[in-house]
Amino acid sequence: MSDRSYLQWPFLDDSHRDLEAVVDRWASEHIPALVANEHDDLDGTCIGLVRAMGEAGITSYAVPASGGGALDKLSVRSLCLIRETLGRHHALADFAFAMQGLGSGPISLFGSDAQKERFLPDVAAGKKLSAFALSEPDAGSDVAAMACSATLDGDHYVLNGEKTWISNGSIADFYTVFARTDEAPGAKGISCFIVEADTPGFEIAERIDLVAPHPLATLRFTNCRVPAANRVGESGRGFGIAMGTLDVFRSTVAAAALGMARRALDESLAHVQQRKAFGGTLADLQLVQGKLGDMALAIDSSALLVYRSAWTRDCVADRVTREAAMAKLHATESAQQVIDAAVQLHGGQGVRRGHIVESLYRDIRALRIYEGASEVQQTIIARQALAAFGEAGGRS
């Protein structure tokens, strides 16, 4: 990677720098072979990536020490560095790691000791895959509109309904599922449950193909009986659990986008210096230099927002709703622009299937949508600004 100066920023310490070096070395040595068959065996590739990252100790950062993890609590800076590094090497490797954290996140952050002991060690070791099931066919950004229901029946809850756009759908060993328990209307009547993949009444209704292949599915629950002991947190507190989990992992989406943007810039810097044009190289042209300058600026500004958000969550505040929204919005939108510029600089090679910048162009698009679309982040930021202005007493 051309620029590593950000690793010396005060947001990070030696433990983070050491972690980045370990993950970068592992990725360089192992990812090419692990993803060699991704187009023919997508599910097997993702499972293999998780298993390999488990053996290398990388997935141990996805859960806290109480569940067999590497650190006492989830370190957002560590998660961001891992996702940035994996995203720079290969998007599917980043995806595989990310879902270990997000899928088990409600348990790590809000689960009981028994739930942590039962489910998290195998996540940390890469032996079991997890998934986060929040979105529904008619309830995506508007989480409070979800219709999937969970009705208490003795010592079980009975789940009915569907979830869709679920990453790791069909390959996860368990799902953290959000369903309506109707303690109150809207967001206050939602609870969170752990549903194991072999539970009767649970099925994969549909596999979903994307522009950049990922294991994605629609889940269906038909009189699916889940032990009451598998409810995470208090009944009716599921919305807060979902938002609290996203508050931690949203910054890491921004970090993944940052890693992809860094790869696009590195590929472009190498290309323009060797590509002959007009008696010199592309790098000699001022228009090309201007484009490279914009790309570098977008990457550094994204990195500042990402690691500010991660540092704030680790060291200052339990919630970073505003900071995480800013990081995700800026990093994903900027990465799209950086990668588009890389495609343009590569000319015909940039749209040739299988070329790295062509792959990045397909990989980056979904990050502007999942875990809160860009428009949702804009709304969050605006509401946070309005609330802070009001709390400060308005205009002085």
N, C-alpha and C positions, 0 to 999 in steps of 0.2 A: 504494500500500500504506500502511496506516495507521501501522504501527510499523516504523521502520527503525533504531531505536536499537541493535539487535544488531550492526549493521555496524561500530559503534565498539568492540566488545569486543576485548580484547587478543589473542584468537585470530587476528584478521585484521589486515592492514596495508593501506596505500593501494593496492597493486596489486590486492588482492582487491576493495576497494571500487570501484575503476575498472572491473574486470571485471564486477561485478554491474550497474553502471550501463549498460555497453555491451550486455550480454545482455538486460537489462530493456527497454531502448529498442528493440533489434532485435525482441524478442518482441512488443512492443506494435504495432510497425509492420508486421510480416510474418506472424505466426502466423495471424491471422484469415483471410487470403486462402489461406494454405497448407493449412488444414484445412477449407476450405469444402466440399470434396467427399469428406470422410472416410467417410461412410456408404455412398457409391456406389463408391468406389475406395480401399479401405483400403490396399492395397499401394502404389498410386501415390502416395497421400498420404505414407506413411512414407518412400518413396524421395525424394519431392520435399522433405520436411523435411530429410533428411540432405544432399541436394545444396545446399539453401539455407544450411544451417548451415555447410557446408563453404566456400561462397563468402564467408560472413561471418567465417570464421576461428574459429568456435565449436568445431567438431569437432577442431581442432588441439590442443585441451586434452585430448583423449581418448587421446593417445599421446605418448611422450617425444620430445625433439628428435632422438634417434638414428633415429626413424622419421618425421621431418618435423613433429614436434609443436611447440607454442608454447614449452614449458619444457624444461629439461634433464631433468627426471624428472617422473613423474606427481605432480601436486599434488592431494592429496585435498581440501584446502580449496577449491581452484578448482573441482574436480569437484562438490563439494557445493553451492557457490554457484550454479553453472550449473544443476544439477538442481533445486535449490529454486526458482530463478527460473522455469525452464521449467515445473515442476510447478504453480506458482501461475498461470501463463498457460494451459497446456493439457497434459493428461496425455500425449497422444500425442506431443507435441513432446519431452517429457521422455523418453519411451520410446525414441524414435528416437535421441536423443543418447546415452542410457545404453548402448544395445547397441553403439554404436561403441567405447565404452570396454571394456565387459565382454567382448564377443566377441573383441576383439584383445588383451585383458589378458594372457593367458598369453604371448603373443609379446612384448608390451611389457616384462613383468617377468622372463621366463625364456627368451625366444627368443635364437637366435644372431644375430650381426650380419647375416648373409646373409638370415635370415628377416625381421628388422626392415626391412632395405632393400627387400625384395621386396614385403612385404604392408602395412606401416604407412603409407607416404606417401599411398596412395590412400584409406586410412581417414581420415587427418588432413584430406585435401582433400574428403571427402564423396563421392568418386567410386566407392568400393566399400563395401558393407555387410558387417558381420561378425556372427557368432553364436557363442554359447557352448553347447556340447552336452554336458551332464552327466547329466541325469535320464533314467531309463528307465521302462518300464511297471511294473517290479517293484523299482526302485531309485531312490527319490526322496531323502528325507532320509537314508536309509542308503546312502551313496555306495559303501561297500565291497562292497555286494551286487550291483554292476553285472555284467551278463552279456555285453555287447557285447565282442567279442574282436578282437585284432589279432595276427596270426601273421606272423613274419618269414619272407620268401621271397626270398632273394637280396638285391637292393637295394630291395625294396619290402616294405611290410606289407600283409597282406590282412585287411580289416575285414569282420566279419559281425555283424549284430545290429540293434537299434533304439534310438533316442533319442526321447523325447517331451517335450511341454511346452516345445519349443524356440522361444524368441522370435526373430523374423526368419526363422523357418523358411519356406522357399520364396522369399524375396526376398534372402537373404544371398548374397554372392559367394564367401565361404568360411566354414568352420565350424571352431572349435577343439573337437575331439572327444576325449573320454576313453574309453579302451577297455582291456580286461584283456589284459595281456601275460604274466601268470602267472609273474613272477620269484619271487613268494611269494604265499601266500594273503591274502585280504582286501585292505586298503587298500594294501599294499606291492606289489601286482602290477598296478598301473594305470599307463598311459602316456598322453601327450597328443599329438595329431596335428592338423595343419592339412589339412583336406579341402576342396578347391575344388569349387564347386557343379556343375561340368561333368565331374567325375570319373566314368568308367564304373563302374556298380555302386552308385552313390548315387542315391537317389530320395526324393521326398516321398510318404510313404505315406498321410498324412491331414492335412487342415487342421482346426484345432480352433477352434471359436467360443467366445468368453467373454462374460460379462455386460457387460464393457467391451471393445469390439472391439480386438484387437491381432493382428498377423500371427503366428500360432502354429501349429506343425506337429509331426507325428511323422516322423522321418527313418528310412530303412531303408538298411542297407548289405548288399549281397549280393556276396561276393567282390570287394569294392571295393579296388583296388590303389592304395596311397598311397606315394609315394617315401619311402624311409627318411630322406631329407634334410628331410622335412616333420614329423619327430618333434620336438616341443618339449622341450628338456631331456633328461636321461638316461632311459633305459628303466627303468620301475618307479617313477619319481618323480612320476607324474601326480597322485596324491592330494595331495601337497604343493603342486603347481602349482595345482590347483583351489582348495585352501584358502587359499593365499597370494593368489590372485586375488580370491577372495571377501572376504578380509580387507581388501583395499583398497576394493572397490566396495560392500561391505555398508553402510558409513557413508553412501554416496551414496543408497542406497534410503531410508534414514531422512531424508535431506535432501529427497528428492522428496515424501515423506509430509508433511514439515514445510511445504513450499510449498503443498500442497493444503489443509492445515489453515489456513494463513494466509489463503488465498483464501476459505475458508468463513467465517472470522471476519470478514473485511472485508465480505463480502456480508451477513452477519448484522447487523453494526453499522450499515450503511446502511439495511437493511430495517427494523429495529426503531425507528429514529428517524423514519421517515416513515409507518409503518403506524399508523393511528388505531385506538384501542381504549379503551373505558371512559372516555371524556371526555379522553383524552390520547393518548399513543403507547405502543407496547409497551415502549419504553426506560424509561418511567416506572415500570414494574412491578418490584417487588423480586425476584420469582421470575425474571424475565427477566434482571435485572442479575446475579443469582447464577449463572445459566447462562453469561452472557458472561464473568464473572469466572473460572469454571472453565475455559472455553475458552482465555482468555488465559494462565492459569497453565500449562495443558497445553502450549501452544505454546512458551512461554519455557523450560520445563524440558526439552522436547525439543531446542530449539535449543542449550541448554547442553551436552547430551550429544552432539549431532551435531558441534559444532565443537570440543569437547574431544577427541573421537575423531579428527577430521580433523587437528587441530593436533598431537596426539601422534604420529600416523603420519608427518606431514611433518617434525616437528622433534625428536622424542625417540626413538621406537622403530620398528624394522622391522616388528614385528607388534603389532596392536592387537585381538587376538581378543576380549578381555573388553570393551574400550571400544566396539568396533564392534557387538558383540552387544547391549550395553545401549542404544546409540543406536537400533539398528534396532527392538528390542523396544518401547522406550518410545515412539518417534516414530510407528511404524505403529499401535500400539494406541491411542495418544492421538489420532492423526489420525482414526481411525475414530469415536471418541467425539465429537470436535469437529464432524466433518461430520454425524454423526447429530443432534447438538444443533442444527446449522444447519438441517437439514431440518425439525426440530420447530418452530423459531422461524419458519420460512417458511410453516408450515401447509400448506394445499392446494397452494400454488405449489411447495413443496419436493419434492413427488412428481410434479410435472408433467414429463413427458418433454421433454428439451431445456433445462430450467432448469439453471443452472450448479450449484446445490447437488445436484440430482438426478444430474447427470453425475458430480460429485465422489463421491457416495455409491456409484456403481458403480465408479468408477475406483480408489478407495482399497482395496477389499476384497482384491485380489490381492497387494498389497504386504505383507500379514501372512502370506503363504505363500511367495512366491518368494524365492530366495537365502537360504533357511533360514526355515522357519515359526517362529512365535512360540514354540512349545514347544521347538524346537531351540535357540533363543536362550536360553531359560530354563535348559536343560540345560548349555549352554556356560558361562553365567555361574556356575552352581552349581559346576561342575567347576573353573573357574578360581579361585573363592573357596576351595574345599577344598584345591586345590593350593597356593595362596598361604599358607593357614593352616598346612599341613604344613611348607612350606619355612621358615616363621618359627619353627618349633619348637612349634607348638600353643599352648595357653593358657599365658600367663606367670604 
